[in-house]
Amino acid sequence: MFITGGSGGIGGAIAREFSAAGWNVAFTYKTGSEAAQNLRNAIPGSLALYCDVTDSSSVSAAVDAATGRYGKIDVLINNAGIARQRLFTDITEAEWDEMIDTDLKGCFLTCKAVLPQMIKRKSGVIINISSIWGLTGASCEVHYSAAKSGVIGLTKALAKEMGPSGIRVNCIAPGVIDTAMNADFSSDDMDALKDDTPLGCIGTPEAVAKTAVFLAGDSGAFITGQVISPNGGMVI
């Protein structure tokens, strides 16, 4: 399997869960080289690759390296992303472009790089990581919500196009997960989010990772074009 943004909280959990399930693991990172090295050391035989998902040549190089090591990519997980909290009126054009380029265009470029080999084999699985805010929208995160909503639209359309080639495309839209991406939230904000969650707690990266393994395996063999949202019961 090949996952972008593997050095983060959710990405690292997904990489470890797939390794535990017996998969070969290649993951990319852009920042967090120390975390990437630690993850590579923790997963025997894994491959850590620098990749800027907004740059098609960087994406192609990483995909080629993973394919060269393992022979093929059976599962692609588009997880690389950024998040920012801004009032809509404060979002600059550069910040908008950075968000769309990273969270949405990055998904497009990685799919473009991996799909030819999947189409040739008439098999493969793509899992795109979106967010519950891509389903509901979030105040002060308009650019993030827009990008993640785009990932959902990409998923549903690509699933229809790739179905005849035997390729399944699904999306995971996590609720609030305990990762560094939520570091900008105050303790009061996090308490409010817990209160808004019927289960009364924040989700773990491992919960998302187990969902990804389910979708990639035989248990998810008849599932495509779907958005699965592990969110603790938040009403959508």
N, C-alpha and C positions, 0 to 999 in steps of 0.2 A: 504494500500500500504506500501511497505517496500523499503526504499532508503538508499543506503550506501553513506557515505560522506555528511550527511545532514547538517553539521554545516558550510559548505562553502557557497560561494555566490550563485552558481547555485543550489546546493543541498537545501539550505534554501528556495530559491524561489520556487523550485518544491514542497517542503513539504507544504509551505503555499498555493500554488495554488491548490494542491489536497485537502487540508483541506477545502478551500473555495468552492470546487466542491462537498463536502459532503463525502469525503473518510476518513476513519480512517488512521492515519499516524504513522508509526514507522520509525525512522531514526537512523543511526549509526554515530558515530564519533570516531576518534582516538586521535587527538589533538583538541584544541579548545573547551575544556570542558565548558568554560564560555559561548561561543557562542551557544553551544548545549543547555545549561540550559536556556538561553534567548529564544531560539527557542521553547523549550518545553513549557515554560511559555506563549509564544505567540499563541500556538496552543492547545486549550483545548482538553484534552483526549489523547494527543500524547504521544508516548513512545520514550525516548532517550536511546540508548544502546551503550556502548563502544564496539568497534569491530576493530580488526586488520584484514583487508581483506586478508592479506598474510598468515594467520594462519587458517587452516581449522577448528580447534577446537573452535576458537574464532567466526568464521563465523557461525558454527552450533549452538553455544550457543545463539547468537543474533537472529538467525532465529527461534529457539525453543521458545525464550522469546516472540517474536512478535506473533508467532502462538498461544502460550498459552494465550496471552492477547486478541487477536481478533478472534481466531478460525481458521483462514486461511490467506494466503497471495495471493491475487488476482493479484496484480501488483508488480513486482520487477523492481527497477530502479538501475542499476549499475552505480553509479556516482563517487565513491571514486577514487581519483587519485592524482598524483603529477606531477609537471612540472619542468624542469631544462633547463637552457641555458648553453650549453658547446660546444666548438669546438670538433669535433669528435675525434681528436687526444688527447684531454684532458679527455675524458670520461674514467673513471676507470672501471674495471670489476665489482667492488662493486656497483658503480652508475648504470651501465647497469642492473645488477640483481635487484636492488631496484626498478628501473623504470618498468621493465617487471613484477616483482612480484606484484607490487601495481596496475598498470594500466591494466594489462592483466590477470595475474594469479588470481587476486582478483575477476575479473569478472567471471572467470571459477569456482572458489570455491563457489561463491554465487549462481550461477546458479545450480551447483551440489546440494547445500543444499536445494534450494527451489523447484526445478523441480519435485521431487517425489510426492509431494502433488498436484501439478498442473496436472501431468500426471494421477494421480488417479482420479481427478475430470474431466479430459478432458477439462480443460479450464484454461486460465491464460494469462497474458501479461508480457513480458520482454522487457524493454527498456534499451539499453546500451548507455552510453554517451561516444562518441569518440571525435573527433576534426577535423576541416577542415585540420589540418596538417596530419591527418591520411589518407586523400584523396590526398593531394598535396605534402606532405613532407615540412619540414621547415629547412632552414639552421641553424646550431648551435643547433638543437633540433632533432638530428637523433634518439636517444634512445626513446624520447617521440613520435616522428612520427612513429617509428617502433611499439611501443606498441599500439598506437591508431589505426594504420592500422590493427594490429592483432585483435583488438576489432571488427572492421568492418568485417573481415573474419569470426570470431567466430559467429557474428550475422547472416550473410547470410547462413552459413552452418547449424547453430542450427535451424533457421527458417524452413529449408527444412525438418530437422529431426523431429521437433516438430509439424509441420503442421497437420499430421494425428491425433494428440492428441488434436487438437483444440487450441493449444497454439500459440500465435502470438509473434514474436521476431523482433524488429526493433531497429534502431540505430539513434541517433541524433548526428550530427557532427557540433557543433557550430563554427561559425567564431570567430572573436575577440570579447570577451565579457568583460564588465567592472567588473572585479573581482580582488581579491587580488592575484590570480594566475599570473596576468600580471604585478605585482608590479616591477618585474625586468626590464621591458621595460622602457627606458628613455622617456621623453616627446617628443623628436624628433622621436623616434621609433613609439610612439602612433600616432603622427601626420602623419607619413608616412603610417601607417596602415589605418588611416581614408582616406587618399588620394587614397589608393588602393581599397577602398570600394565604389562602385558606389553610395550608399545612403549617403556617406559622413559622417558616424558616427559610433561609436562603439556600439555594441549590448548590451542589458540589460539581466540580468538573468531571468527576467520575460518573455522575448520573448522565451527563451528556455523552461521555465516552461509551458507556454501555449501550446507549441508544444507537450510536454510530455502528458499533459492532453488530447489533441486531439487524440494522438495515443492510449491512454489507453481506451478511451470511445467508444461509439457506432459509432461515426463518422469515427473511424479508423478500423472498424470491418473487412474490406476486405483488410487491409494493413498488409503485413508481409514480412520480408526479405529485407526491404528497408532502405536506408540511407537518412535521411532528414537533410539538412544543412541550418539552419537559419544563414545566413552569410552576409546579406546586399548587395548581388549581386556580391561577389567576384567570379571571373571566376575560375572554377575548371578544 
